[in-house]
Amino acid sequence: MTATTATSPWEELVTSALLGTDRRTPPADLLPPGKEAPVALLDAAALHTVRRRAGLRPAPADSEQPAAAPHDLRPGLPVAARRRLAQLLADRGPAGSGGRRGAAPDLTELLPQWLAAANERGYQAPPSLLPALLDAARGRTDLRQQALAFAGPRGLWLARQNAEWKFALRGGSGGSALPAPHDTEAVRRLWEEGLFAERVALLSSVRARDPEAALALLGATWPTERAEDRLMFLDSLRTGLSASDEPFLEQALSDRSRNVRATAAELLSALPHSALAGRMAARAASCVALDRSGDAGVMITVEAPHECDAGMQRDGIVPNAPSGRGERSWWLGQLVESAPLSTWPTRLGGRTPPEIVALPVSDDWADELHAAWCRAAVRQCDAEWSRALLGAPGTPPSSGPGTTSLGERSKLLAALPEEERARWVAEFIAAHGLSEAFQLLGVCAVPWAEPLGRAVVDALDIARDAGSYPWSFSGVMGLAERCLSPSEAPRLEVLTATPAEQEDASPGAGGYWSEAFQRLVSTLRLRATMHAELER
């Protein structure tokens, strides 16, 4: 069989276009007569393109039509806000290329904030923009939660009609209408027959009103759920976790899925009075003690576990250490992070968390012990221990009391109240600059509190005066565009001017900084305009 008969006309045209008509001439019956081969090829390609687009087979006449989309009772957007959303959805490409982004705002970075503001005000998505909204959410996972909430029940209905949007059916409730928690028959029917996203939303809705009913609902189908679904359902119990969840979580410790068992153990360890927390406290306390006999004074001594028995494994201790990690230190860290932090003042002489963290630790166990306390403080959302482990913001990270990891520090900061968190990070930036502050800024509430915003701007101004390129601070500058209060725009105007070149400055750095601050100011003003457009 020749190539001509083995392939379709379209494939013949594509092959000729790729190879060139001088190397591969399409069959004569595909080309319009009387024209040169390249021109004839393009004409034939145009013709066959139209044929391919028009060649869809009609659906059978008796095919079932989809039910009408549900009504969305939320109010519609103001006209200006609707135009703004269309603009944000249309500009989905990068604002610039390379290190130079220009002075125009990056609209793609403003879309998440616009969606959050629209959801806070309870608006519905314009039906004509739902396809573009779902396309944007498909390409950006950071948009999905806000985009699906904004899309509402019509967005979920539309996602059922297009396989490319199937992520919406498992990624969130999609704003679908849920039965009232007291309507037991409707709740049972949706729980047994609904999509996964609807079931997660239903479980959260019932749990907010009646935690015991939610656990009964979950327990009724638990043995038949898939492992990944059991894990997601169990993870949803983090919200409103209480002692009443303990019996269910204790049963989940025997689940056939390792990930489910680990999550159940983590949740139980976050309940300081649970039986698992008590068992972990006893194990951890047997490994950590005070030694008053040395010449150096009181210090903490550590004797790591010598084995990981079956009871420890059932309570969530992973027996196999990662590559390069000692088994005993691996077991110790898991025990300490799972023990209630209230264990340690009693165990270590009635000392406060700052006093405990300041104690010397024998045999180079300090890093392991402090890291485990950090994880415990994050898991238990303990602000007092988080403060102790963070230490003073002016202390160099390498000599801090708890951890040198900026990732762990950012998690500890999340346990502090918002105002205290912002104040700590502002003082950290004032003492150490911006080079190590990116992760810490990411956990601060938006818009940034005034002291934090001023600290960031002052540090950027110092970097500008130093003559370095702004690309080294592009991450912080991007955060500033999204997180600075729009009220800061007038104060930043003075920084948009191009400074005089210094002898030791990088060539052209002043122009780049001017451009970056112009973009920052214009972005802040655009954010203020966006919020004004959403007001009726």
Residue, then its C-alpha position, 0 to 999 in steps of 0.5 A: m500500500t502506498a503512502t498516498t492510500a495509507t494516509s488521509p488527505w489532511e495528513e498528506l497536506v501536513t506532511s508536504a507542508l512540513l517537508g516542503t513541496d519541492r521534497r514532497t508534492p501532495p497528490a494532484d487531486l488535492l491541489p487546485p489546478g493552475k497554481e504554483a505548488p506552495v500557493a496551491l498547498l495553502d489553498a488546499a489546507a484552508l479548504h480541508t481545515v473548513r471541512r474538518r471543522a464542519g465535519l462533526r457528526p450530529a448527535p442522535a436525535d433521541s440523545e438525552q439533553p442535559a437538564a437546565a443549569p440551576h439558578d444562581l441567586r447571588p446578585g450580578l456584578p456591577v458593570a465596571a467590575r464585569r468589564r474588569l473581570a473580562q480584562l483580567l481573564a483575557d490577559r492570561g499571558p506573562a506580563g513581560s519576558g526575562g528579568r525586565r517586566g516593564a512598568a505595567p501591572d501584571l493582570t494575571e497576578l491580580l486575578p486571585q485578589w479580584l476573585a477573593a474580593a468578589n466572593e467576599r461580596g457575594y457576587q455571581a459570575p457572569p454566565s458569558l465569562l464562565p468558560a474563560l473562568l474555568d479555563a483559567a482555573r484549569g491552568r492555574t491551581d492557585l485560582r481553583q478554590q476562589a474561581l469555583a466558589f465564584a462560578g457557583p452552581r452554574g460553573l459546576w453544571l457547565a463543568r459536567q458538559n466538558a471533559e476539560w473542566k472535570f477538575a471542577l467536579r473533584g476540586g471543590s464544591g463548585g458552589s452547588a446547592l447543598p441540602a439543609p443539614h436537618d433534612t436527613e433524607a436529602v443529606r443521605r441521598l447526596w452523601e450516597e449519590g453525589l460527586f466527591a466535591e459535593r460530598v466533601a462540601l456536604l460533610s463540612s456543612v453538616r459538621a459545622r452544625d452537628p459534628e456527631a451527625a457528620l461522623a455518623l455520616l462518614g462512618a456509614t460508608w467508610p469501609t467502602e470508600r476509596a483510600e484517597d477519598r478516605l484520606m480527604f474526608l479524614d483531612s476535612l476533620r481538621t476544621g473543628l477538631s475536638a475530643s468527640d472525634e477521638p473514637f473515630l480517629e482511634q479506629a482509623l489508626s487500624d486503617r489499611s491505608r498507611n496515609v490514612r493511619a498517619t493522618a489519623a495519628e497526626l490529628l490525634s496528637a493535636l488533641p492534647h488529652s487524647a489517649l494517643a497523645g498520652r501514650m506519646a507523652a509517656r514515650a517522649a518523656s522517657c527519652v528526655a530528662l534533666d541532668r543536674s550533676g554536671d559542672a556546666g549546670v542543668m542541661i537536657t539529656v536525651e536517650a533516643p528509642h532503641e526500637c520502634d515496636a508495634g505499638m509505636q507503629r500503630d500510633g503513627i511512628v514510621p519505622n524506616a528512616p529516610s536515607g542519610r538519617g539515623e533510625r534512633s533520631w528519626w524515631l525520637g523526632q516523631l515521638v517528641e513532635s507527637a507529644p503534647l507540649s504541656t508535657w515538658p514544663t512538668r518534665l523539665g522542672g516547671r520551666t517556661p517554654p523560653e527557659i526550656v528552649a534556652l537549656p543546653v542539650s547533651d551530645d549534639w541532640a539540640d537540633e533534633l530536639h528543637a526541630a521536633w518541638c517546632r513541628a509540635a508547636v505548629r501542629q498544636c498551634d501553640a503561640e507560647w512555644s512558637r514565640a520561644l522557638l522563634g526568639a527575638p527577630g533581631t537575633p541572627p537566624s544562625s544563632g536563634p533559640g529554636t531553628t535556623s530553617l526559614g521554612e520552619r520559622s514561617k510555620l511558627l509565625a503562622a501560630l501567632p496572632e496577625e498583628e504580632r506576626a506582622r510586627w515580628v517580620a517587620e523587625f526581622i526585615a529591619a535587622h536582616g534585610l530582605s534576602e531571607a524574608f520572602q518565606l516569612l512575608g508569605v504567612c503575613a495577613v493581606p494587606w500588610a499591616e502598616p509597620l510591615g509595609r513600611a519595613v518592606v518599602d524601606a528595605l527596597d529603598i535601601a537596596r535601590d540606593a545600594g545600586s544593585y539590580p531589582w531582579s534580586f528582589s523580584g520575589v519580594m517586589g511581586l509580593a509587595e504588588r499583591c500585599l501592600s496596602p493601596s494607601e501606600a501608593p502616594r508615599l511610593e511616588v518619590l521612588t519612581a524617579t530615576p536616581a543618579e547613577q553612582e560610580d559603584a552601581s550596576p549599569g542601568a540599575g537606576g532605570y530598572w528600579s524606577e520601572a519596578f517602582q512605577r509598576l508597584v505604584s500603578t498596581l496598587r492604584l489598580r487594586a484600589t480601583m478594582h475594589a471600588e468597582l466592586e462596590r455598588 
